[in-house]
Amino acid sequence: MKPDWPLLARAGAVLVACVLAYTSCGALMPGSEGDTTNATAPGVTEDTVKVVFIGTDLTKTASLTGFKNPDVGSPKAQVEALEKYINTNGGIAGRQLDAVYEEYEASSDSPAAETTLCSKITQDDKAFAVILTGQLQSNARPCYAQRKTLMLDATLIADDRATFTSLKPYLWTASFPEYDAFAASFVQVLQKQGFFTGRKQAGVVAADTPANRAVYSDVVTPALTKAGVTGSVNWIDTTDLGTLNTGLSQAAVNFRGKKIDRVFFLGGARIAPFFMTAAVAQSYTARYGISTFDSPSFMVANPATIPPAALKGMVGVGFAPGYDVPDSQLAFPATDAEKNCLAIYSAAGISFKARENSRVAFTYCDATLLLQAAAKNIGPDLNAAAWGRAAQALGSSFATAAGFGGQFNSDGYAAGSGYRVLKYDDTCSCFTYSGEVTPLGR
């Protein structure tokens, strides 16, 4: 039976509430340099370092929505494997890693729930560091920073340079890129791939967040101007179901009225697939520019959410293979960093059928190994400021398993430093990479 896309668009909008109960960075409260004296931080004793790993449970969300998500195994067992590996290989700054696994229910996400979780981890657990997955409410990261808790962000979220610097020295990511560098590469790739050829306007669908607005103004608009294109941006309020659905539908109407047939997305949070179903309901079609932030593999795995015809001609930037392409398009494992993390898990009897099944485990592994690497030569006074200086001094000696590259510098906070051109291929009905890994920002 031929899918009823208008019906699916309405159903998709209802289901969005379960998946998009959160947004990326909202109003940020400034962090503090903190921990600059010769002192140890919360969660650090003479013998141990407490680190909390958050696991985001999507089971209820999947049952409510029917969405297909890859089986990522047992995050708790993966954390235990990492703890054992670290403690038999030098520990963290000469201390044993005390790893705590904390599961978080995605369908119940809210600012209040994030505050409760932050309070538990910082006040009850008294953690030195927290590994974040899925914490996308605007109050989450400032909460940890205010309480002097180091964050290693394993969430696929659009954090720009301003976000990192406002919360320094507490916010870092061991797997993904800074949003500014990503955005510069994204627009450049779209131009080189002929996405804008013959067009004077391009539609932009963006989550209405400070990070997106800043990057759109400072990075995207100048890049579009250089390409001879004017951006027509529609800011989407993802606060609740009503504002989200109205915003997406209105964006499609606006683009249709302006005869814009090239659209790309900023901010992730699966806005892209839901916009595409809303677009069909408004009798609007376009060619789309996409990135890892838009969860390409999710689009392929959920044809009831996104019209398969909308995938044709998609092009953009990919920086995390587990979210982008099947193993048939990129051998698994492909890098020494992937092999190293797989060996750690294999020693604990943990294996993965495919790369997409390792996406959470690899971000855990990245965060843990970065935590250890930067703490190696700190000495007795382990705190966020000292750890941050050491992390930035690592240069290219750290490599990410979940993404491409691993380049820290004196003012960087993100290990993801490379990308590949990402395209949808009709012959395999999947996304593929083309070209070599290129440094982000180029």
N, C-alpha and C positions, 0 to 999 in steps of 0.2 A: 504494500500500500504506500502511495506517495505521502511523505510527511506533510502535515498541515502546519506550515511554518508560522502563520499568524497565531495559531493556537499554541504552538510551542513557544512563541515569543512571550505570550501571556503567562504560560506555565513557567518559562524560564525566569520571568520577572519575579514570580512568587518564590521560586527556589533561591533566587539571589540572596534573599534575606539570611539564608542559612550559611551561605558561603562568604558573602560580603558583609558580615556583621561587624567588620572592622575596616579601617582605612589606614593609609600610611601616614607619615608624619603630619601632625596637626601643629597647633601653636606650641612652640618649644620653650621651656623654661631653661635659662642658662645653667650650664653645669659649673663645676668649680675645678680649678686645677687640683686643689686638695692633695693630701698625702705627699707634700713636697719635703717634709722633714724626714729625718732618719727614723722612721717608725714603721711598724708593720700595720697592715690593714685589717679590717674586720674579717673573720674567718680564717685567720692565719695564726697558728701556734708555733712553738719551737719544732713540733714534729709533723704537723699536718696542714694541708690547705684544703678548705672546703669549697667545692664547686658544684653548683646545681645545674643539671641538664633538664631543660623543659622539653617534654614530648607533647605535641599537639595531637589530640585524639580526634580523628575525622570520621570515626565509625558512625556516630549518630547522624552527622551531616550527610554522609553517603547514603544512609538508609532513608533519610527524609527526601533527598534530592534524586537519587538514582544515579548520581555521578559515579563514574569509574575512576578510581585512584589506584596507583600501583601499590602492591603489597610491599611495605618497607620493613617487614620483619618485626622483631622485638627491640624497640629502642632501649628498653631497660637492660636487656642482655648485651646490647652493643656498648652501653655505658660501662657495664661491668667489665667487658673485655678491654676497654680503653684504660680503665682504672688499673687493672692487673698489669697491662703492658707498661704503663707509666711507672708504676711502683716497683717493677723489676728492672727498670732502665733509668734509674737516677732520680725519679720523682720530680717534684716541682720545687726548684730552688733548694734542693736537698731535703725536701719534706715529702711525706707520703700524700698522695692525692686521696682525699675523702670525697668520692663522687656520690651525689644524691640525685636520684631520678624523680622528677615531679611531672605528673601527667596533667594536662590542661584540656578541658572539654571545649572544642572549637565552637560548637553550636551555642554555647552560653557566653560567648565573648562579649564584653562590654567594658566601658571605662571603670565601672565599679569592680568588675571581676578582675581586671588588670591590677587595680590598686590592692585588692585583697591578695593576689598572687605575689605582688612586689613586697608587700608587708610580710608575708610568710617567709619569703626567701631571704629578705634582708634583716628582719627582726627575730623571727623564730629560728630559721636555719643559720642566720648570721654568716652568709656565704661571702667568700672573697670575690667570686666571679659567678656569673650566670650565663649559660648558653641559651640564647633565645631562639625559639621556633614559633612563628605564627603570632607573635605579640605585636599587633599592628595598630592598637589604639594610641591616640596621640599622647596620652599620659604615661605610657609604659616606660619608655626609655628615660625621660626626665626623672621619673620616680627612682629608678636604680641609680642614676647619676647623683641625685641629691643625697642618696644614702651611701655614697662612696663605694658602690659595687661595680666592679669591672664587668662590662658586657661584651661577649663575643657573639655577634649577631649571625645566626645561621638561618635567618629568615630572608626570603627573596623579596626584599623591600627596597623602595627607592629612597635611599639615604644620600643626600647631597653633601658637599663639602661643608656647607653652613651647619648642617645637623651635627656632623662629626665634631666640628670645632666648637660649637656651642656646648657640647656635652663632654669635651675633653677633660681629663684623659681617660674617660670611662667607656666610650663606645668604639668598637672595632668590628671588622668582619674578616674572617680568615678564608672566606670562599668567594665572595662576590665583589663587584666593583663599586667605586664611588659613582654616584648618579651623573655628575657633571661630565666626567670623562666618557661615560657610556653614551650620553645624549649627543655629544659632539661626534662620536663615531657613528651613531645611528643615522643621523641626518646625512652625514658624508657618504655612508654606504648607500642610502636610498638614492642620492644624487648619482653616484657612480653606476648604480645598477639601472639607471634610466627610469626610475620610478616617477620622476617629475617631468620627464620629457614631454614637451608640447603643452604643459600646464602652467598657468600663472598663479593658481591657487591650490592649496592642499588643506584638507580638513584634519584637525587634531582633536582627538577625544582624550581629555585628561582629568584624572581625579583632582578635585579641588583641594589641594594641600599646599602649604607654604613651600615645600621642597619643589613641587611641580611648577608652581608659579615662578619661583626664582629661576629654575633651570630653563623654563620656557622663555622668560624675559632675557636672561643673560647668555644663554647658549643656543637654544633652538631658533629663536627669531633671527639673530644675526646670521646663523648658518643658512636659514631659508632665504634670507635676503641675498646672501652671496650666491645662492643657487638660482636667483631670479624668481623666487616663489614667495607669495604672500600666504601666511598661515591664517586660517580661520578656525580659532580654537573655541571649543565648547567645554566649559568647566563643569564637571559632574560632581554633584554633592552626593556622596555615598553614605551619608549618615543613616538613612533608613530606606525602606522599600519604596515609599512614595517618591522621595526626591530622586532616588536612583533611576527608577523607571521613567519618570517624567523627563529627567535630564537626557537619558539615552535616546528616548523617542524624539525629543525636540532637536537633538543634535542631528539625527537622520533627516528630519524635516528641513532643518536649516541647510544641510549639505545638498539635499535634493533641490531646494529652491535656488541655490547658487550654482547648480550644475557642477558641483565638485565631485570628481570620481576617483580621487586619490586621498586615502585617509590613513593616518597612523595614530598610535596610542602612546600615552605617557602615564606612568604610575602603576602599571600592573594591576594586581588585585582582580584579575580575570574580567576586567571591564571589556576587553576586546571581544571575547565570544558572546557576551550578553548584548553588546552593542549590535553585533551582526544579526542576532535573532530579532532585535528591535527594528533594525533596518529593513529586514524583509517584511515585517508587519507594516512598515511605512512605504513599501514599494520602492525602496532605495537600494541600489547596488553600487559597489565600488571595488577598486583594487586596494588591498590593505598592506601597510607596512607594519611588521611585527618584530618582537624581540623575545628573549628569554623571559622577561617580566610578564609577558602575556601567556605563558605556559603553553607553548606550541604542542607539546605531546598531549596535553589535556584536550586541545581542540580535535586532534585526530582520534583520540579515544572516546570522545563523546559526541558522535554525530547528531544525537537528538538535541544537543544544546546549540550547536553551530551548524548552519547549512553547509554541507560538503562543498557546494559550488563556490562558497565564499573563500575557500582555501586556495583556489586557483590563482596563481600569480603572486602569492604572498612572498615577500622578501624582507630581509632586515638583518638583525645582528643577534648572534647567539654567543653566550659566554659560559653556559653551564650544560654540558652534554646530557646529563641525566634528565634535564627538563626539555631538551630540544630534539634529539635524534635517536632512532633505534640503533641497536648494536650492529645491525646490518650495514649501517652507514658510517660507523666508527667503531673499530675493534675495541673490545672490552676485555681486559684493561688496556689503555693506550699510553699511559704515562707512568713514570717511576713513582709519582705520588699516589696514583691509583693502586699500583701494585703494592706499595708499602702499606696502605690502609687495608687492602684486602688481606695481606699477610697477617696483620694484627688481628683481624676478625677470624681468619681461618684458624689461627692458633687456639681460638676459643670455640671452635666448632661451628662458626657462623659463615654462611655462604650466601651468595646472591645470584638469582637466576639471570638477571640482566642489570645493566647499569642503572636503569630507572628505579630498580628495587633498592639500590644502594644510596639513593639521593640524600636521605636523612643521615644514614650512617657515615657517609663521606663528610658531611658538614660537621658532624660531631667529631670525627677524626681530625679534620682540619683545625677546628677550634682547640682541641686538646693538644695537638702537636705544636701549634703556635704558642699556646700558653706555656708549654714546657720549654720551647726553644728560646723565647724571650726572657724567661726567668732563669735560664741556665747560669748566667754569670752575675746575677744581681747581688748576691750576698745575703746576709741575714735579714735585712730590712726590706721585706717584700710588700710593696704597695702599688697602687694603680699608676701613679706618676712614674715611678722607677721602671715598672714593667713597660709602660708605654714608650719611654725613651729607648729601652732595649729593643722593643719590637721594631721601631722605626730604624734602628741601626742594623737590622737583619739584612736589609737590601734585598738581593735576589736569592739569598740562601734558603728562604722558605718557599715551598711550592704547594699550591692548592690542589687537592684531589678532585673537589667538586667542580672547579672551574678551570680557567686557563691562566697560566702564569703564576705569579707570586712575587710581586715587586713592591717592597716598602721603601719609602724614602723619608727624609727628615720631617716632612709635614703630611705624610699619608696615613690613612687609617684603614685602608681596604687592601686585601691581598690579591683580589681578582684584577689582573692587569692586561688581559688579552681577550680577543674576540675572533670569531670567524663569521663570514657571510652566511646567512641562513636563508634557505629557500624551500618552498613547497614543491615536491616532485610528483607529478601525476602518475608516473610509471610505478612508483612504489607506494603511492598514497601515504607519503610520509614527508617529514622535513629532512633536508640534507644540508651538509656543509659544503662550501666551495672555498678554494683558496687556503692559504696557510693562516696560522694564528698571527694576528696583528696587534701591536700594542694599542690599548684603548687611548682615545684622544687623537689618533692618527687616521 
